[in-house]
Amino acid sequence: MSRYIQQIVDYFFHHDVKGEIATKVQQRIALGGDDADGALRRVWVECDEVAADDAKTEEAFARLSSALMNDDEEEERFPWMKMVAIWLVPVIMLGAAAYFYFSATEKEKLYSGVVFVHKFAAYGERTKIVLPDSSVVWLNGGSSLTYPSRFLSKERNVCLTGEGFFEVKKNVSHPFTVDINKMKLKVRGTSFNVFSYPSNPQVAVTLQTGSLEVNVSGQKSPYVLQPNDQLLLDTKTGETELRQVNAPDYSVWRVPAMYFEEAKLIYALQQIERAYNVKIHVQNSRYNNQTIRAHFNADDKIEDIMKVIKMLIPQLNYEIDGNEIFIK
């Protein structure tokens, strides 16, 4: 596998890429070949191993280390214990490494005959995808989805970057899982919206129907969402917030439309960029913490949207020049 194509794919999946660069990347991936498939395979495997169990593993290892090395009373009674720990901990770590290595090897064997599919929705577009199990995914502009051409393992796993709305086909024996930034979602049959763009530190999972288990990296217990529950994660601080919302409001972009509820202006503008394929230049830092609350319909023009934003923030001035907007 070409290291060059791997670097391209890795960067693409962890950054917001737009315009001509995004088009070229998509064209290169679309050409396929062993190098492109291998790069996508690696991204998918890495997503699949974003561990819902990381917190439990770290807790268990910390408990083991504490029990073996930090108990003064036990050390006095059994002076050989510390020496055992010095040798045992590396052995355990080596064993864990071997376990994950062979697990990955077995996974590669299982998927050796499977093609990994990459779907991308360009800025200004929405894309509907039907997965191998008949589940349906809608991708918002600037979003990517990676999945195997056949679901062969116990879990039906996909990897999302950006925003997607999922309508999952129920299969109790084969749970459906979605890996996103700092989260792993697990469902058996339900519908929900996921917002997770690399440029935005906030990740939002909004459940519309059914039930949804959300494992957050670094947290011991999962969240179990019920309809109209929304889980917010700040990826910078690790803080989470569970709140009640009207779930359909958060998937109106499929129409397409946009709904902002006390959203930071800087992030609302990013969504507007993706929806209308424009570039917005914010030339004044005074708007960094400004929030807006607005609902834009599918037939609203970019000129109308900017007029509404001006009404909400009277001191804001802007200029539209082709597909570029300058906020002063």
Sequence and secondary structure as in RCSB ss.txt:
>XXXX:A:sequence
MSRYIQQIVDYFFHHDVKGEIATKVQQRIALGGDDADGALRRVWVECDEVAADDAKTEEAFARLSSALMNDDEEE
ERFPWMKMVAIWLVPVIMLGAAAYFYFSATEKEKLYSGVVFVHKFAAYGERTKIVLPDSSVVWLNGGSSLTYPSR
FLSKERNVCLTGEGFFEVKKNVSHPFTVDINKMKLKVRGTSFNVFSYPSNPQVAVTLQTGSLEVNVSGQKSPYVL
QPNDQLLLDTKTGETELRQVNAPDYSVWRVPAMYFEEAKLIYALQQIERAYNVKIHVQNSRYNNQTIRAHFNADD
KIEDIMKVIKMLIPQLNYEIDGNEIFIK
>XXXX:A:secstr
  HHHHHHHHHHHHS   HHHHHHHHHHHHT HHHHHHHHHHHHHHHHTS SSHHHHHHHHHHHHHHHHS HHHH
HH THHHHHHHHHHHHHHHHHHHHHHHHHHHHHHHTTT  EEEEEE TT  EEEE TTS EEEE TTEEEEEESS
  SSSEEEEEEEEEEEE    TTS EEEEETTEEEEESS EEEEEE TT SEEEEEEEES EEEEETT SS EEE
 TTEEEEEETTT  EEEEE  GGGGGGGGSS EEEEEEEHHHHHHHHHHHHT EEEE  GGGTT EEEEEE TT 
 HHHHHHHHHHHSTT  EEEETTEEEE 
